[in-house]
Amino acid sequence: MKRRLSTIIAICAVALLAASCNSDKFTIKADIAHLADQKVFLNRPGLHGLEPVDTAEAVDGKFIFKGKLETNDYRIITFEDVSGEIDLYMDNSNIKVEGDYVALDSVKVKGSPAMDYYMKFAEIAKVHNDYVKSKLSELQEAQLADDSVKVDAIFEEYLVRQKEYVRNNFDLAKTRPGDMISVFAVVNNSSFSTPDEIKAFYDIIPEDVKVDPRIGEALTQMEKICKLSKGNPVPEFTLYSYDVEKTVTNDSLKGKTSLVYITTPDVKENDVVYPQLHKAAEKGVDILLVMMLTSENHYFMYDEYVKDNGLEGFTVLTGTEEFVETVGAVTPRVFAVDKDGKFTGTAIETDDGVELVNK
């Protein structure tokens, strides 16, 4: 489905890891060229910013930290008299930090399998973000030139690359489902993933990781998405028809096979999905069209839009933000529901929607 390139985000702002440690203690030996003698701090991210956990003295650019982690974790090295920081994604290993203060971004961290794993995700993100940056100027030029054909081509290409990016994150995360960074990588790509994919990953997360409070919010989000996977009942909702003459709830779906299409009037994919929905309706499938009205103009055009697109035979409902939050959906998206009011499938991409409708 279409996504605005400008809203793309990197995989996660804070990385945490919960794999088994390599030994019972860690040692960080740093050698940073052009670093003046001063105090150096080893910090961990807290609720109110960085929390110092250890202090060392840098002499001729060299300093050492020693300690113990219960689980792999995220640490940040900062300096007393100069700005800048060095991010570590570490375990109980013998870790070497080497580089030049003049170019902290080029500092290398060696000896930590946890950091090596983190860097694999970082490389996936870098490749994708570099691609996005390369397309932004091209997209802007096409928009300024009112070249709709080229704009559409750029979006189509981007969707292919975005899908590849999500798959790469999923494939890497599945190699170490007990690592917290894997959980964050999957959750942060959930808008491009089906609930069934999320549920399959959730099921392989070790139980001891699921109770770790540091991933509580991410896990809650994942569990909410899992409730939309195959076999789960459609959550409670109440929506009204665009003319406010009909009320539809989750119980209204029981006793018949239904397709719920969440969209907006100006989404291009409607031209592809609407004909497929008509075909499904001819086979006896009940069609619910949930319209998210994103502008005042949508309200004025509603009645005319329904008639012009031949949607009178569908149950056309006005969507709400609460409904989208309940079903964890972005627009457009197709849900399939069986006679028991349970999900049987979710489509993310337009082609997937067509395939789901035709089942």
C-alpha positions, 0 to 999 in steps of 0.5 A, a space after each residue: 500500500 502507498 506510504 509517504 516517503 517522508 514518514 519513513 523511520 529507522 528501525 528503533 530509537 533505543 535498542 535492547 538485547 536479552 540474549 545469554 551472556 558470553 561470560 560473567 563479566 565485561 571489560 571495555 578497553 577504549 583507545 580514542 585518538 585526539 581525546 583530551 585527558 578527562 573523566 569518561 562516563 558509562 551510562 544506561 538509558 533511563 526514564 529521565 535521560 542517561 543514568 551514569 553507571 560507572 566513571 573512568 579516567 581517560 589518559 592519552 585517549 585510553 580508558 577502561 570500564 569493567 562490570 557485569 550485565 545480567 542480560 545484554 544491554 544498551 550503554 552510552 559512553 559520554 565525556 566530561 569536557 567535550 560533546 559526543 557519545 559512543 553507543 554500545 550494544 553490549 554483553 559480558 565480553 572483552 570489548 575493544 572501542 577504537 577510533 578517533 574523537 575527531 570522527 566519533 561516527 567512525 569508532 569501531 566496537 569489536 569483541 561483542 556478539 551483541 554489538 555485531 548483531 545490532 550492526 546487522 540491523 543498522 546496516 539493513 536500515 542504512 541501505 534502505 534509508 540511503 535508497 529513500 534519500 536517493 528517491 526523495 529529490 527524484 520524487 520532489 522533481 516529479 511532483 513539481 513537474 506534475 508528472 503523475 506517471 513518474 510519481 506512481 512509478 517511484 511509489 511502486 518501486 518504493 513499495 517493493 523495496 519497503 517490502 524487501 526491507 521488512 522481510 530482511 528485518 524479519 529474517 534477521 530477527 527470527 534468527 535470535 527471537 530471544 533478543 530484545 532488539 529482534 522484538 523492537 525490529 518486528 514491532 517497528 515494522 508491524 504496519 507492513 506486516 500481517 497479524 499472522 506474521 507477527 503472531 508467528 514471531 511472537 510464538 517463538 519469543 522465549 517466555 523469560 524474555 516476554 516477562 522482561 519489563 524493558 520490552 513491556 510496551 513493545 510486547 503489549 503492542 505485539 500482543 494487540 496485533 496478534 489478536 487480529 491473526 487467523 482464528 481470533 474473534 473480531 474485537 468489539 466495535 460500533 460504526 455508523 453508515 455514512 447516512 447515519 441510518 445503520 449501525 454495525 457492530 462486531 456481532 453484525 458480522 456473525 452468520 455470514 462471510 465478510 470482507 472489511 475494507 478500510 480505506 479513504 476516498 482518495 486512495 488510488 488502490 480503490 480502483 483495483 480493490 473495488 472491482 474485486 469486492 464487487 466480484 466477492 459480493 456476487 458470490 454472497 460475501 458481505 462487503 463492509 466498506 469503512 471510509 476514513 474521512 480525512 478532510 472536510 471535503 470528504 464529508 461533502 462528497 460522500 453521497 456522490 462518491 458512493 453513487 459514482 463508484 457503485 458502492 450502494 450495494 455495500 455497507 458503507 460506514 464512516 470509520 473512526 480513529 478508535 476503530 482503526 486503533 481497535 483493529 490495528 489497521 492503517 489504510 487501506 487494508 482488507 480483513 476477511 471474517 468468517 461466519 463465527 466472526 473470526 479473522 481468516 486473513 489480513 491483506 497489507 499490499 493491494 495484490 494481497 488484497 486482491 488475492 484475499 478477496 478472490 479466495 
